[in-house]
Amino acid sequence: QVQLVESGGGLVQPGGSLRLSCAASGFSFSDYRMRWYRQVPGEERELVAFINGPGISTYYVPSVKGRFTISRDNDKSILYLQMNNLTPADTAMYYCRALGTNEYWGQGTQVTVSS
């Protein structure tokens, strides 16, 4: 059974940090490109960052570049998103997505940045 399970979200003050995790199972994780998305209610889901299978190539949207870091541990089948210097604009539900032979989504983890 394929699963993507996000964790690590929560409430944090502006300027704070969080590390999101996405634990994968049921498919060959290292063969899949991985992406983080976020979504605010009433708005479209937007891409935040992605990483290729070996974890060598990454991309960030301009609004998070320099603050967020995407990484992966293929031995443990876990995707990460380190988020630093968070602002209220980063408040959203964060989802991981696997792209390869098939496509999978996680259920999301809520990040709220507020004082």
C-alpha positions as CSV (number, residue, x, y, z in Angstrom):
1,Q,0.0,0.0,0.0
2,V,1.4,3.3,-1.1
3,Q,1.6,6.0,1.6
4,L,3.0,9.5,1.9
5,V,2.6,10.8,5.5
6,E,3.6,14.4,6.3
7,S,4.5,15.5,9.8
8,G,6.2,18.4,11.5
9,G,3.7,21.1,11.1
10,G,2.4,23.3,13.9
11,L,2.2,26.8,15.2
12,V,5.3,28.9,15.1
13,Q,6.1,32.6,15.7
14,P,7.3,34.8,12.9
15,G,11.0,34.3,12.4
16,G,10.8,30.8,13.7
17,S,11.7,27.5,12.0
18,L,10.0,24.2,11.3
19,R,11.1,21.0,9.6
20,L,8.5,19.1,7.7
21,S,8.9,15.4,6.9
22,C,7.2,13.2,4.4
23,A,7.6,9.5,5.0
24,A,7.1,7.3,2.0
25,S,6.2,3.6,1.7
26,G,4.9,1.2,-0.8
27,F,6.9,2.4,-3.8
28,S,10.5,2.8,-4.9
29,F,11.1,6.2,-3.3
30,S,14.5,6.9,-4.9
31,D,13.0,6.5,-8.4
32,Y,10.6,9.4,-7.8
33,R,10.9,13.1,-8.1
34,M,9.5,14.7,-4.9
35,R,7.8,18.0,-4.5
36,W,6.4,20.1,-1.7
37,Y,3.3,22.2,-2.3
38,R,1.2,24.4,0.0
39,Q,-2.4,25.6,-0.1
40,V,-4.4,28.3,1.6
41,P,-8.2,27.8,1.8
42,G,-9.8,29.3,-1.2
43,E,-6.6,29.4,-3.2
44,E,-4.9,27.1,-5.6
45,R,-2.3,24.7,-4.4
46,E,1.1,26.1,-5.2
47,L,4.5,24.5,-5.8
48,V,7.0,25.3,-3.1
49,A,10.1,23.2,-4.0
50,F,11.2,20.0,-5.7
51,I,14.1,17.7,-5.7
52,N,15.1,15.0,-8.2
53,G,15.5,11.3,-7.3
54,P,19.2,11.3,-6.3
55,G,18.7,14.5,-4.4
56,I,21.2,16.5,-6.4
57,S,19.0,18.9,-8.2
58,T,16.6,21.2,-6.4
59,Y,14.3,24.1,-7.2
60,Y,12.5,26.7,-5.1
61,V,9.9,29.3,-5.8
62,P,11.2,32.8,-5.4
63,S,9.1,33.5,-2.3
64,V,10.9,30.7,-0.3
65,K,14.4,30.7,-1.9
66,G,17.1,31.3,0.7
67,R,14.7,30.4,3.6
68,F,13.5,26.8,2.8
69,T,15.7,23.8,2.0
70,I,14.3,20.6,0.5
71,S,16.2,17.4,1.0
72,R,15.7,13.6,1.0
73,D,17.0,10.5,2.6
74,N,16.6,7.7,0.1
75,D,17.8,5.1,2.6
76,K,15.0,6.0,4.9
77,S,12.5,7.0,2.2
78,I,11.8,10.4,3.8
79,L,11.5,13.8,2.2
80,Y,12.2,16.9,4.2
81,L,11.5,20.6,4.1
82,Q,13.5,22.8,6.4
83,M,11.7,26.2,6.8
84,N,13.5,29.1,8.4
85,N,12.6,32.7,9.0
86,L,9.0,31.9,8.6
87,T,6.4,34.7,8.0
88,P,2.6,34.8,8.3
89,A,2.5,34.5,4.5
90,D,3.9,30.9,4.9
91,T,0.8,29.9,6.7
92,A,-0.8,27.0,4.7
93,M,-1.4,23.3,4.5
94,Y,1.8,21.7,3.2
95,Y,1.6,18.6,1.0
96,C,4.3,16.3,-0.5
97,R,3.9,14.8,-3.9
98,A,5.7,11.9,-5.6
99,L,6.1,11.9,-9.4
100,G,7.4,8.9,-11.3
101,T,5.7,5.9,-12.9
102,N,2.7,7.0,-10.9
103,E,1.7,10.0,-8.9
104,Y,1.0,10.2,-5.2
105,W,0.0,12.8,-2.7
106,G,0.2,13.0,1.1
107,Q,-2.7,14.2,3.3
108,G,-1.0,17.4,4.4
109,T,0.3,19.0,7.5
110,Q,-0.8,22.4,8.7
111,V,1.8,25.2,9.2
112,T,0.6,28.3,11.0
113,V,2.9,31.3,11.5
114,S,1.5,33.8,14.0
115,S,2.5,35.8,17.0
